[in-house]
Amino acid sequence: MKRPIQSQKNFKNAKAILPGGVNSPVRAFKAVGSTPLFIKRGKGSRIYDIDGNIFIDYVMSWGPLIHGHAPKGLLKALEITSRSGTSFGAPNLLEHKLGECVRMLMPSMDRIRFVSSGTEATMSAVRVARAATGRTHIVKFEGCYHGHGDSFLVKAGSGATTLAVPTSPGVPKAVANATLLAIYNDLESVKSLFRHHANKIAAIIVEPIAGNMGVIMPTDGFLQGLRKLCTKHGAILVFDEVISGFRASAGGAQALIGVQPDLTCLGKIIGGGLPVGAYGGKAKLMKLVAPEGPVYQAGTLSGNPLAMKAGLWTLKKLTPKLYKDLSKRSSKLATGLTDLAHTLNVPLQVNVFGSLLTPFFTSKPVNNYTGALAADTNAYALFFREMIKRGIYLPPSQFEAWFLSAAHTDRDIQKTLDAAKAAMSEVARKIK
C-alpha cells in the first residue's frame, strides 16, 4: 500500500471546514486508530483512493450497492433519466412505479411514502404510530440504531423499567424519557416494560436482523413474541429494515422469518446508492399521513426521479441466484475467518446472515448488545489496519456489518482470506 499522503493532507484541510473533517462520524476512522482514506472512484468490488491505492471493498456504501460499484446498466439508466431533469418537487411516474415494486416484494406495505434517508423513515413511522395509538412512549433495543432522531439517541438506565437518558447533548430529557430500552433477543425484558407502561407504549421499533451493533440474528421466537405483544396491547410493531430490507432476501427479513410488522422502514438499497428512504405499512395507518390525514411529513427531494430510477433498476435485478451466490461467498468468508482464528488461537465469533457478516473478537457467542460490547475493539482496530495495508477495505468499527455484492468473486474472497491470515497473525502476536 502506498502511503496515504494525499488523504492525510486533505483530511487536515477538511477538518477546517467540516466537523471532524467528515459528514458522518464513523468515517473519521477514530474507532480504528487511523485517519480516513479519501475515495475518488469505485468499480465492481473495488474502490480507489486519491493516493493510487486499490481496495476490495466490504463497506459498499454501508449496504446499498448489492450489485457493486457503478454497474454499467445503472449508470446508463441514471444518465438517460437525468437528461429530463434531476428533481421537480412534483409528482413523477417513477414514484409509484418504485412503490409498486416495493409493495410487490413486501406485501405488508399497503401504502408507501418515500423520503430521503433512513432517519426520516424511522422518525416518521414513530410519529404515525403515536398518532394512531394516542400514546407517547416507544420501545427500542440496546444497540439497535434507527438514525439520529431524538427519540432514538438514548441508552438504558438501571433495570428494564428505568426510563432512558440522552446519549447526545441536545436531546431533551423529556424526549428521552419517552423511549424505553429493552434487550435484543430477550423477550422477557420487553414483557416487563409492557407490565409497567402498557397504556403508554405506542410502538416497538426493532431491527429484525440487527446490523448496527454488528450483525446479530434474532433468536427463535423473539420477533414472533414481539408481534404477539403488540397485538395484545394495541401497540404498533415497526420493523427497521433499512439494512436488512432486500439484503436478507427480496422480501426483507420479514419474508424470511414470517413475521408481518404494522410499519416497515426502508433505505439504502431502494435508492441503488442514491439518497433515499421509505416507510409504509397497513393502509389504515398510512391514511393518517398528510395530505390524506393529519400526520404531517414532507420533503422537497422525496421521490426525486434519479433515486427512483436507481431503486427500480436495483430491485428488478434481485434474483434467487443472486442471493444464493451472495450467501455462498459470505459463508466461505465467514468459515475462512473462523478457521484462521482457531488455527492462530485468536478469540473470534463470526456472525453471518446472507450477504452480511461481522467478526467479533471475543470467545463467547454474540446475541445482544452486551455480548457485542465484550468484543476486543483494540484487536479489531489492529486487524483493520493490517487489512488496509493489504488492500482490503473493511468497516472502520467493530460494531458494523460487512457487505458483499454481486461484484465480489471467489478470487476476491480468497485474496481477502490471504490478507486475513497475515493480519490475524499480527493480532495473535499482540494478544500473546
C-alpha positions as CSV (number, residue, x, y, z in Angstrom):
1,M,0.0,0.0,0.0
2,K,1.2,3.5,-0.9
3,R,1.4,5.9,2.0
4,P,-1.9,7.9,2.1
5,I,-0.1,11.3,1.9
6,Q,-2.9,13.0,-0.1
7,S,-5.6,11.5,2.1
8,Q,-3.9,12.8,5.2
9,K,-3.4,16.2,3.7
10,N,-7.0,16.5,2.6
11,F,-8.3,15.3,5.9
12,K,-6.4,18.0,7.6
13,N,-7.9,20.6,5.2
14,A,-11.4,19.1,5.6
15,K,-11.3,19.5,9.4
16,A,-11.2,23.3,8.9
17,I,-14.5,23.1,7.1
18,L,-16.4,20.0,8.3
19,P,-16.9,19.0,11.9
20,G,-14.2,16.4,12.5
21,G,-13.4,16.5,8.8
22,V,-16.3,14.2,7.8
23,N,-20.0,14.2,7.2
24,S,-20.7,11.1,9.2
25,P,-18.8,10.2,12.4
26,V,-17.7,6.6,11.7
27,R,-15.9,7.8,8.5
28,A,-13.2,9.5,10.6
29,F,-11.6,6.2,11.5
30,K,-11.3,7.1,15.1
31,A,-12.5,3.7,16.3
32,V,-9.6,2.0,14.5
33,G,-6.9,4.4,15.4
34,S,-6.3,5.7,11.9
35,T,-7.2,8.5,9.5
36,P,-9.7,8.2,6.7
37,L,-8.8,7.4,3.1
38,F,-10.4,9.7,0.5
39,I,-12.0,7.7,-2.2
40,K,-12.2,9.0,-5.7
41,R,-14.0,6.2,-7.6
42,G,-15.4,2.7,-7.3
43,K,-15.9,-0.1,-9.8
44,G,-17.3,-3.5,-9.2
45,S,-15.9,-4.8,-5.9
46,R,-13.1,-2.2,-5.8
47,I,-12.6,1.3,-4.6
48,Y,-9.7,3.6,-5.5
49,D,-8.3,6.3,-3.2
50,I,-6.6,9.6,-4.2
51,D,-3.1,8.2,-3.4
52,G,-3.5,5.5,-6.1
53,N,-4.3,2.5,-3.8
54,I,-6.9,-0.1,-4.7
55,F,-9.0,-2.0,-2.2
56,I,-11.5,-4.8,-2.2
57,D,-14.5,-3.0,-0.6
58,Y,-16.6,-4.6,2.1
59,V,-18.4,-1.4,3.1
60,M,-20.2,-1.0,-0.2
61,S,-21.6,2.4,0.9
62,W,-22.9,0.7,4.0
63,G,-25.1,-1.7,2.1
64,P,-27.0,-0.3,-0.8
65,L,-24.5,-1.4,-3.5
66,I,-25.7,-5.0,-3.7
67,H,-24.8,-5.1,-7.5
68,G,-21.4,-3.5,-6.9
69,H,-19.9,-0.1,-7.6
70,A,-21.0,1.8,-10.7
71,P,-22.7,-1.0,-12.7
72,K,-23.0,-0.1,-16.4
73,G,-26.7,-0.6,-16.5
74,L,-27.4,1.7,-13.6
75,L,-25.1,4.4,-14.9
76,K,-26.9,4.3,-18.2
77,A,-30.3,4.4,-16.6
78,L,-29.3,7.4,-14.5
79,E,-27.8,9.2,-17.5
80,I,-31.0,8.8,-19.5
81,T,-33.2,9.9,-16.6
82,S,-31.0,12.9,-15.7
83,R,-31.5,14.3,-19.2
84,S,-35.1,15.1,-18.3
85,G,-34.2,16.7,-15.0
86,T,-32.9,15.7,-11.6
87,S,-35.7,17.0,-9.3
88,F,-39.1,18.6,-9.8
89,G,-40.7,18.9,-6.4
90,A,-43.8,17.5,-8.1
91,P,-45.2,14.0,-8.8
92,N,-43.4,11.9,-11.4
93,L,-44.3,8.5,-12.9
94,L,-41.2,6.8,-11.3
95,E,-42.5,7.3,-7.8
96,H,-45.5,5.0,-7.9
97,K,-43.6,2.5,-10.2
98,L,-41.0,2.0,-7.5
99,G,-43.7,2.0,-4.9
100,E,-45.5,-0.8,-6.8
101,C,-42.2,-2.7,-7.0
102,V,-41.6,-2.4,-3.2
103,R,-45.1,-3.4,-2.4
104,M,-44.9,-6.5,-4.6
105,L,-41.8,-7.6,-2.8
106,M,-43.0,-6.6,0.7
107,P,-46.8,-7.2,0.8
108,S,-47.1,-5.8,4.4
109,M,-46.6,-2.4,2.9
110,D,-50.1,-1.4,1.5
111,R,-49.1,2.2,1.2
112,I,-45.6,3.7,0.9
113,R,-44.2,7.2,1.5
114,F,-40.7,7.9,0.0
115,V,-38.3,10.1,1.9
116,S,-34.6,10.9,1.5
117,S,-33.0,8.9,4.4
118,G,-33.5,6.1,6.8
119,T,-33.6,8.5,9.7
120,E,-36.5,10.3,8.1
121,A,-38.3,7.0,7.6
122,T,-37.9,5.9,11.3
123,M,-38.8,9.3,12.7
124,S,-41.9,9.4,10.5
125,A,-43.0,5.9,11.3
126,V,-42.8,6.6,15.0
127,R,-44.9,9.7,14.5
128,V,-47.6,7.7,12.7
129,A,-47.5,5.1,15.5
130,R,-48.0,7.8,18.2
131,A,-50.8,9.4,16.2
132,A,-52.6,6.0,15.6
133,T,-52.4,4.9,19.3
134,G,-52.7,8.3,21.1
135,R,-49.7,7.1,23.2
136,T,-46.3,8.7,23.8
137,H,-43.7,6.0,24.5
138,I,-41.7,3.7,22.2
139,V,-39.7,0.6,23.0
140,K,-36.3,0.2,21.3
141,F,-33.5,-2.2,21.9
142,E,-30.0,-1.6,23.2
143,G,-27.5,-1.5,20.3
144,C,-30.2,-1.1,17.6
145,Y,-29.6,2.2,15.7
146,H,-32.5,3.8,14.0
147,G,-30.9,7.0,12.8
148,H,-30.2,10.2,14.7
149,G,-33.7,11.2,15.6
150,D,-34.0,12.5,19.2
151,S,-36.2,9.6,20.2
152,F,-33.5,7.0,19.3
153,L,-30.4,8.6,20.8
154,V,-30.8,7.1,24.3
155,K,-29.2,4.5,26.5
156,A,-30.6,2.3,29.2
157,G,-30.7,3.2,32.9
158,S,-30.5,0.6,35.6
159,G,-33.2,-2.1,35.2
160,A,-35.7,-2.7,32.4
161,T,-38.3,-0.3,33.8
162,T,-35.9,2.6,34.2
163,L,-36.5,5.4,31.8
164,A,-33.8,6.2,29.3
165,V,-31.4,9.2,29.4
166,P,-30.0,11.0,26.4
167,T,-26.6,9.9,25.0
168,S,-26.2,13.1,22.9
169,P,-26.3,16.7,24.1
170,G,-29.2,18.5,22.5
171,V,-31.7,15.7,23.1
172,P,-34.3,16.9,25.6
173,K,-34.7,14.8,28.7
174,A,-38.5,14.8,28.1
175,V,-37.9,13.2,24.7
176,A,-35.5,10.6,26.1
177,N,-38.0,9.8,28.9
178,A,-40.5,8.6,26.3
179,T,-38.1,6.0,25.0
180,L,-37.9,2.7,26.9
181,L,-34.9,0.3,26.5
182,A,-35.1,-3.4,26.1
183,I,-32.6,-6.1,25.5
184,Y,-32.3,-7.6,22.0
185,N,-33.3,-11.3,21.9
186,D,-34.7,-11.0,25.4
187,L,-38.5,-11.2,25.2
188,E,-38.9,-11.0,29.0
189,S,-37.3,-7.6,29.1
190,V,-40.0,-6.4,26.7
191,K,-42.8,-8.0,28.7
192,S,-41.5,-6.2,31.8
193,L,-41.8,-2.9,30.0
194,F,-45.4,-3.6,29.0
195,R,-46.3,-4.7,32.5
196,H,-45.2,-1.2,33.8
197,H,-46.1,1.0,30.8
198,A,-48.6,-0.8,28.6
199,N,-51.0,2.1,28.4
200,K,-48.2,4.5,27.3
201,I,-46.4,2.3,24.7
202,A,-47.2,3.4,21.1
203,A,-44.7,1.2,19.3
204,I,-41.9,-1.3,19.4
205,I,-39.2,-0.4,16.8
206,V,-36.6,-3.1,16.1
207,E,-34.1,-4.2,13.5
208,P,-35.4,-7.7,12.6
209,I,-31.8,-8.6,11.9
210,A,-29.5,-6.3,13.8
211,G,-26.8,-4.6,11.8
212,N,-25.8,-1.6,13.8
213,M,-24.0,-3.4,16.7
214,G,-22.6,-5.8,14.2
215,V,-24.7,-8.5,12.6
216,I,-26.9,-10.3,15.2
217,M,-29.6,-12.6,14.3
218,P,-33.0,-12.9,16.1
219,T,-33.3,-16.0,18.2
220,D,-36.2,-18.4,17.6
221,G,-39.5,-16.9,18.8
222,F,-38.1,-13.4,19.5
223,L,-39.8,-11.5,16.7
224,Q,-42.9,-13.7,16.9
225,G,-43.1,-12.7,20.6
226,L,-42.9,-9.0,19.7
227,R,-45.7,-9.4,17.2
228,K,-47.9,-11.1,19.9
229,L,-47.2,-8.4,22.5
230,C,-48.0,-5.6,20.1
231,T,-51.2,-7.3,19.1
232,K,-52.2,-8.0,22.7
233,H,-51.6,-4.4,23.9
234,G,-52.6,-2.4,20.8
235,A,-49.1,-1.2,20.1
236,I,-47.6,-0.8,16.6
237,L,-44.8,-3.1,15.5
238,V,-42.2,-1.2,13.4
239,F,-39.5,-3.1,11.6
240,D,-36.5,-1.1,10.7
241,E,-35.3,-2.9,7.6
242,V,-33.0,0.0,6.4
243,I,-30.2,-2.6,6.4
244,S,-32.0,-5.9,6.1
245,G,-34.6,-4.8,3.5
246,F,-33.6,-6.5,0.2
247,R,-30.3,-7.6,1.7
248,A,-31.7,-10.5,3.7
249,S,-34.0,-11.5,0.9
250,A,-36.1,-9.9,-1.9
251,G,-38.8,-9.6,0.7
252,G,-36.6,-8.5,3.6
253,A,-36.2,-10.2,6.9
254,Q,-39.9,-10.2,7.4
255,A,-40.4,-12.6,4.5
256,L,-37.7,-15.0,5.7
257,I,-38.9,-15.1,9.3
258,G,-42.6,-15.0,8.6
259,V,-43.5,-12.1,10.9
260,Q,-45.5,-9.2,9.5
261,P,-45.0,-5.8,11.1
262,D,-47.5,-2.9,11.0
263,L,-45.0,-0.5,9.6
264,T,-41.7,-1.0,7.8
265,C,-38.8,1.4,7.3
266,L,-36.5,1.1,4.3
267,G,-33.5,2.8,2.9
268,K,-30.1,2.1,1.5
269,I,-30.7,-0.4,-1.3
270,I,-34.0,1.1,-2.6
271,G,-32.0,4.0,-3.9
272,G,-29.3,1.9,-5.5
273,G,-26.7,4.1,-3.9
274,L,-28.6,7.4,-4.1
275,P,-30.1,9.1,-1.0
276,V,-33.5,7.6,-0.4
277,G,-35.6,6.1,2.3
278,A,-39.2,5.0,2.7
279,Y,-41.8,4.0,5.3
280,G,-45.0,2.2,4.8
281,G,-47.5,-0.4,6.1
282,K,-51.1,-1.1,6.6
283,A,-53.4,1.3,4.7
284,K,-55.3,2.3,7.8
285,L,-52.1,3.6,9.4
286,M,-50.7,5.2,6.3
287,K,-54.0,7.0,5.7
288,L,-53.0,9.1,8.7
289,V,-50.2,10.7,6.7
290,A,-50.7,14.2,5.1
291,P,-52.3,15.1,2.8
292,E,-54.7,12.2,3.3
293,G,-54.5,12.5,7.1
294,P,-53.3,14.9,9.9
295,V,-49.8,13.5,10.5
296,Y,-47.5,16.0,8.7
297,Q,-44.3,14.9,6.9
298,A,-42.8,16.4,3.8
299,G,-39.6,16.5,1.8
300,T,-38.5,18.6,-1.3
301,L,-36.3,15.8,-2.7
302,S,-38.6,12.9,-1.7
303,G,-39.3,10.7,-4.7
304,N,-36.9,12.5,-7.0
305,P,-36.6,10.8,-10.4
306,L,-32.9,9.9,-10.1
307,A,-33.3,8.0,-6.8
308,M,-36.5,6.3,-8.0
309,K,-34.9,5.1,-11.2
310,A,-31.8,3.8,-9.4
311,G,-34.1,2.0,-7.0
312,L,-36.1,0.4,-9.8
313,W,-33.0,-0.7,-11.6
314,T,-31.6,-2.2,-8.4
315,L,-34.7,-4.0,-7.2
316,K,-35.6,-5.5,-10.6
317,K,-32.2,-7.3,-10.7
318,L,-32.7,-9.1,-7.4
319,T,-32.9,-12.8,-8.3
320,P,-32.8,-16.1,-6.3
321,K,-29.4,-16.8,-8.0
322,L,-28.0,-13.5,-6.7
323,Y,-29.0,-14.3,-3.1
324,K,-27.7,-17.9,-3.4
325,D,-24.3,-16.7,-4.7
326,L,-24.0,-13.9,-2.1
327,S,-24.8,-16.3,0.7
328,K,-22.3,-18.9,-0.6
329,R,-19.4,-16.3,-0.8
330,S,-20.2,-14.7,2.6
331,S,-20.3,-18.2,4.2
332,K,-17.0,-19.1,2.6
333,L,-15.5,-15.8,4.0
334,A,-17.0,-16.4,7.5
335,T,-15.8,-20.0,7.6
336,G,-12.3,-19.0,6.4
337,L,-12.0,-16.3,9.1
338,T,-13.2,-18.7,11.8
339,D,-10.7,-21.3,10.8
340,L,-7.9,-18.8,10.7
341,A,-8.7,-17.6,14.2
342,H,-8.9,-21.1,15.5
343,T,-5.6,-22.1,14.0
344,L,-3.9,-18.9,15.4
345,N,-5.7,-19.2,18.8
346,V,-7.4,-15.8,18.4
347,P,-10.8,-15.5,20.1
348,L,-13.3,-14.8,17.3
349,Q,-17.0,-15.2,16.7
350,V,-18.3,-14.6,13.1
351,N,-22.0,-13.8,12.8
352,V,-23.2,-14.2,9.2
353,F,-26.6,-13.9,7.6
354,G,-26.9,-13.8,3.8
355,S,-24.6,-11.2,2.4
356,L,-23.9,-9.6,5.8
357,L,-21.3,-10.6,8.4
358,T,-19.4,-9.4,11.4
359,P,-16.4,-10.9,13.0
360,F,-16.3,-10.2,16.8
361,F,-13.0,-10.6,18.6
362,T,-14.4,-12.5,21.6
363,S,-14.6,-16.1,22.7
364,K,-18.3,-16.0,23.6
365,P,-21.4,-16.0,21.2
366,V,-22.7,-12.6,20.4
367,N,-26.5,-12.4,20.7
368,N,-27.1,-8.9,22.0
369,Y,-25.5,-5.6,22.7
370,T,-23.8,-6.7,25.9
371,G,-22.2,-9.6,24.0
372,A,-21.1,-7.2,21.3
373,L,-19.5,-4.8,23.8
374,A,-17.5,-7.7,25.2
375,A,-15.6,-7.9,21.9
376,D,-11.9,-6.7,21.9
377,T,-12.1,-3.4,19.9
378,N,-8.3,-3.0,20.1
379,A,-7.9,-6.3,18.3
380,Y,-10.4,-5.3,15.6
381,A,-8.6,-2.0,15.2
382,L,-5.3,-3.7,14.7
383,F,-6.9,-6.2,12.3
384,F,-8.5,-3.4,10.3
385,R,-5.2,-1.5,9.9
386,E,-3.4,-4.7,8.8
387,M,-6.1,-5.4,6.3
388,I,-5.9,-1.9,4.9
389,K,-2.2,-2.4,4.3
390,R,-3.0,-5.5,2.3
391,G,-5.7,-3.9,0.1
392,I,-8.8,-4.9,2.0
393,Y,-11.2,-2.1,3.0
394,L,-13.4,-3.0,6.0
395,P,-15.9,-1.1,8.1
396,P,-13.8,1.2,10.4
397,S,-15.6,-0.1,13.5
398,Q,-16.0,-3.4,15.3
399,F,-19.8,-2.7,15.5
400,E,-20.7,-2.6,11.9
401,A,-21.7,-5.1,9.2
402,W,-19.5,-6.2,6.3
403,F,-21.4,-6.2,3.0
404,L,-20.8,-8.4,0.0
405,S,-22.1,-7.6,-3.5
406,A,-22.7,-9.4,-6.8
407,A,-19.4,-8.0,-8.0
408,H,-17.4,-9.9,-5.3
409,T,-15.8,-13.0,-6.8
410,D,-14.4,-16.2,-5.3
411,R,-11.0,-14.8,-6.1
412,D,-11.8,-11.7,-4.0
413,I,-12.8,-13.9,-1.1
414,Q,-9.6,-15.9,-1.4
415,K,-7.5,-12.7,-1.6
416,T,-9.3,-11.4,1.5
417,L,-8.6,-14.6,3.4
418,D,-4.9,-14.5,2.4
419,A,-4.7,-11.0,3.8
420,A,-6.6,-12.0,6.9
421,K,-4.1,-14.8,7.6
422,A,-1.3,-12.2,7.9
423,A,-3.5,-9.7,9.7
424,M,-4.8,-12.3,12.2
425,S,-1.2,-13.4,12.8
426,E,-0.4,-9.8,13.9
427,V,-3.4,-9.9,16.2
428,A,-2.3,-13.2,17.7
429,R,1.2,-11.8,18.3
430,K,-0.2,-8.8,20.2
431,I,-2.6,-10.9,22.3
432,K,0.3,-13.1,23.4
